[in-house]
Amino acid sequence: TIIEAMAQTAAVMVGCALGLEDRNMLVYFMAIETAKFRRMVVPGDVLELKVETRRGKPGGKVWKFAGVASVAGEVAAEAEFTAMMDMPKD
């Protein structure tokens, strides 16, 4: 789904920002606070995702994000969501 893609994008963004690209970070989707779908997305569309951190800090586990998905410059979906990020126990 589009919101799942936003959440995965957010996880990659945080992992890269914290220098954890080569670690097995666990990400748990906790909540979708708001979600609005503005237009249909069909096979062949190129979906552009923009995600920003609303709350979270290095070393913290719970992060809040806002994301926008667009097709050809037109907003297709918007969402605010929460995820928990953790490192696996070895």
Protein Blocks (a to p, Z undefined) as FASTA:
>chain_A
ZZlmmmmmmmmmmmmmnopmmpccddddfbdfbacdfbdcdehiacddddddfbdcehia
bdcddddddeehiafbdcddddddddddZZ
